[in-house]
Amino acid sequence: MKFSKRHIFSLLIIIIAAFLLSSYKLPYYIQKPGGADALNPIVEVADGFESEGDMHLVTVSGGQATPIQYAFAKVMPHHEILPLHAVRPEGITDEEYMQAQLQMMEGSQEASTVVAYTAANEDITIEYNGVYVVSVVEKMPADGKLQIADRIIGINGEEIKEADDLISYVESKEAGDVITLDIVREEENITKDIKLERFEDMDNKIGIGIQLVTDRSVSVEPEVRFSSGRIGGPSAGLMFSLEIYDQLTEDDLTKGYEIAGTGEIDYNGKVYRIGGIDKKIVAADKEGVDIFFAPNEDGAEDSNYQVAKKTAEEIGTDMKIVPVDTFEEALNYLKEVE
């Protein structure tokens, strides 16, 4: 068969169109159900106890949309299309965004370690080294002065140990006041003067437009190791803490069940709201999970728990959805379940 110039030209147009449809990046981000991986290979306590069942880390899969992916997400259940800037702030590269997510994951691992080792009455030592900048909001006072991974160790001559120290100090000031931050950047000590502003879209709170995590050094005995790879974000905190506790204690906390859940956790064991819980319910159900812990948010009408319960009803799962506000509530539930 001979090809005319028209045939070749048409074929070239089809190839270009197919390439654009499958690879051109739209200013949208798609979130969809990810996986529900067992935590045993990810969290390892030295000489830890084994269990019959598993704790699971549940994820949301996401990425910047191509035209084909956008069209597919329009018709698929539990696929959410978001403006790109709602997920990744303007001016932040993919790598900077991932580094911020990995930093939050590291903070989540530390918080879960503290919670679990404290609950299990095991040896733990904590040293405070300042706070890390994990994101800088564009066109806010800190923009151009602070960078992701800067470590703030002081403010106006006062030592900063935790993120709450910095937040409390700033909240005691007025809009227009100038603060001087002592910073460690790439092993160099520098100072930055920044004027405080009032953010109308954040209940008129005073700030400079950054997100922080506390830089802690946590030492425990027996040792615990994490191998979460490129999984980022803080939402695995609750399940990390349950897995660590299960490995630290002789009694089998799982009792043979497949257990999943989600929720950011602080160093006091409080569980907080996360995004994409409907997608995590779908992912957990596909993995055959029996029990799923969801942040209750003190009984709020639109809590993660309420969304999780509604999603579970929609997909017809037998998975038990359990509302929790603290690590202790989740722990007590598993101790009492038959």
N, C-alpha and C positions, 0 to 999 in steps of 0.2 A: 504494500500500500504506500502510495506516494503522499507526502505531506506538502500542502501548498503553504505559501507565506501566511495566508489567513489562518490555516490550521495551527501553525507554529505560534502565531501571535495570540490566538485564542487560548492555546495551551499555556502560554506564558502568563496570560492574564489570570487564568485559573490557579496556577501555581502561586502567583503573587497574592491573590485573594485568600487562598488557603493559608498561606504563611501569615498574613495580617490577622486573619480571624483566630489563628491559634497562638500567636505570639505577641501581637500588639497589646501594650498595657494601657488599660483604661484607668481613669481616676477613681476607681472603686475597689473595695476590698471585700472578698467573699469569705464568710465563716460558715463552716459546716461540721457535722459530727466527725470527730477524729477517732482515736483508739482508746482502749481501756486495758492498759498493760499491767501485768502483775508487778508488784513492787519488790519482790524478793531479789531479782537481779539488779535492781537500781539502788536499793538500800541494804547495806551489809554491816551488821553489828558484829564485832569480833567475838567468836564463840557464842553467837546468838542462838536462841532456841528456835526450832523449826515448828511450822504449823501445818495442819491438814488442809486448811483453806488458804485463800489469798486475799491480800489487800490490793486494790487496783488504783493506779494513777490514770485519771480520765482526761483526755485532751480535746481541744477544739482545733480542727484543721483550718488553715486560712492562707490567703495569698492575694496579691493584686490581680484583678480580673482581666482576662482576655475577652474579646467579643463572644467567643464560643462559651467560655465559662460563665459569662454574664447571662447569656440566653438560657443556659442550662439551669443556673441558679434561680431564674425567674419562675420555673415550673416545678422545681424539686422541693419537697417539704423539708423544713428545718435547715434550709440554706438561706443565709441572710446577706443582703447586699448593703454595704455601708460606704459612705464617702471616704475616700482614702485618708483625708485629713482628720477624720474622727478616730482613726486607729493609729496612724503615724503622723505626728505633728509636722507641719510644713517646715522645711529646712533641715529635717533629720534624715540621714541616709539610712538605707536598709541595715547596714552594719551597725550604725550607732543605735538604731532601734533595737536590734537583736542584743547588743551589749547591755542595754538598759534592762531588757527582759531577763537576760542571764543574771544580771546583778540582783534583780528582784527574786529570782529563783534561789540564788545563794542566800539571800536574807531569809527566805521562807524555810530553807533547810536548817539554818541556824536557829530560827524561832522554834521549829518543830523539835529540834534536838533538845533545846532548853526545856520545853514543855514535857517531853517524854522522859528525859532523864530525871527531872524533878519529880514527876509523878511516880517513877519507879524507884526513887530514893537512891539513885546512883551518883557517883562522883562527877561534879561539874564545876568548872571555873570559867568566869567570864571577865574579859578585859575590854574596855571601851576605848576606841581609837579615833573618835570623831564621826563625821557623817559623809557619805558619798552623794554626789549629785548624779542622779540617774536620768534626768531630763531637764531641759531648759526651754521654757515657752518662748516662742518667737515674738518679738516686739514688746516683751516685758522687760522690767528693769535689769534683770540678770543677763538678758540676751547680749552677746558680744563681750561679756565680762567673765562669766563662768562657763565652764565646759563640762560635758559628761565625763565622769570619772574623777573630777576634782574632789579632793577630800578636805572638808571644812573642819578645822580644829579649834577655831576661836572666833569670837565676835566682840568687837569693841574692847579687846583686851581680856575678855572672860573666856575660860576654857569651855569647849563644846565636846561633850562625850556622846550624847544621843541626839537623834533627830528631834525628840520632844523638847530638849534644851533650847535648840535654835528656834523652834516654832513658838515656844512660850515667850522667849525673849522678844522676838519680832512682834508678837501680838500685844506686848506691853507698850509698844511704841506708837507713833502717830504717822499718818501719811505725810510724806515730805521729809521725814527724818532720814538722815544718812547713817548707814551702818558700815563698819569696816570689818571685813572678813579676812581671817588668816587661813590661807589655803596651801595645801601641798599638791603641786601639779608636776607629774613626771619627776618626782623626788626633789623638786625645787620649792622652797618656801616663798610665797608671794602674798601680797595683800591687795584687796579690791574694795573700793568705796562704791556703795550702791544705795540709791535713794528708794525708800519704801513707797509703795502705791497701794491704794485701796481697790480691790477687785469687786465690781458691782455684781458680776455673775457668780460670785462665790460668797454671797451674803455679806458683802462689804468687808471681807477679811483683809487684813494688812499683809503684804508679802512682797516678794521680788520675782516670782514666777519660776520656781524650780520644784522638782520632786526629789525627795531625799530617802536614803536608807541608812540606818546606823551601821557603822563599821565596827563590828565586834569580833574579838578573837575568843572562840569557845573551845575549851579543852575538856574532853570527857574521858572517862574510864568505865567500861571498855570502849575502845575506839569504834567510831562509826564512819563509814565511807559512802559517798553518793556517786553514782555514775549516770546522771540524767542527760548527759550529752548536750544537745542543742535545744532541749525543751526549756522554755523560758516562762517567766511570770510567777506570781506568788500563790496561785490558786491550789497548789498541791499541799499546802501546809498541814491541813487537818489530816490527810491520809498519810503523809510522812510521819507525823507524830504517832499515829496509831500503829503504823508498821514498826517503828523503832521500839515503842513500848512492848509490842507483841514479841519482838526478838529479845528484849531485855528480861522478860518475865517467863517463868516456867509454864504457867497455865496457857493453854491454847486459846487466844482471844477470838480467833476466827470460828472455832468449833466446827470446822469443815465448810463454812459458808464462803461464798465469793462476795467480797465486800468492797464497795467503791464509795466515792463521795467527792466533795469539793469544798473549797472555802479557804480563804486566806486566814492565817492564824497569827496572833501576836504572842509576845513572850509570856503573857499571862494566861494563854490558852483560849482567848476570845476568838470566835469564828466570825469572819466577815464575808459580805456579799462578793460574788464574782460575776463575770460576764459569760454568756453563752451556755447557761445551765440546761436549756432545753436540748441543745446539741449533745451535751454530755450524758443526758438521760438516754438518748437514742444510742450513743456509743456503748454505754454500759449494758443496755438491754441486749445488744447484738453479741456482747461478750458473755452473756449468761449470768450476769451479776444478780445476787439474791437480795442484797441490802444496799441502799444508797443514802448517804448522809447529805443533807442539803441545808445551807445556812437559813436559819429561821428569822433572823433580823428582828428579834424580840417580838415576833408575831405580826409584823407589818403586812398590810393587805397585799402588796405587790412583791413580797419577799421571794428570794430564790426558791424557798420551799414551795410556795404557792405555784410558781411557774413550773417547778419540777413535777409537782403532783398533777397539774393539768396536762403536762406533756405525757406523763406516764399513762394517764387515762386515754389520751388520744391514740397512743400506739398500742394500747391493750396489753401492757406488760404486767407480769405477776410480781415484778420487783417491788420490794417494800421501800417506800420513800419515808425517811425518818428526819424530822426537823431537829436541828441542834443550834445552840448559841455558843456552846463551849466544848472544848476537848473533853472535859469531865463528863458532860452529858452523853457524848458519843461512847466514851469508855464504859460508863455505867450501863448503857443500853446493851453493849456487847457482853458485858459480864452477866447480865440478867437474861439475855435471850436464850431460848432452849433449842 
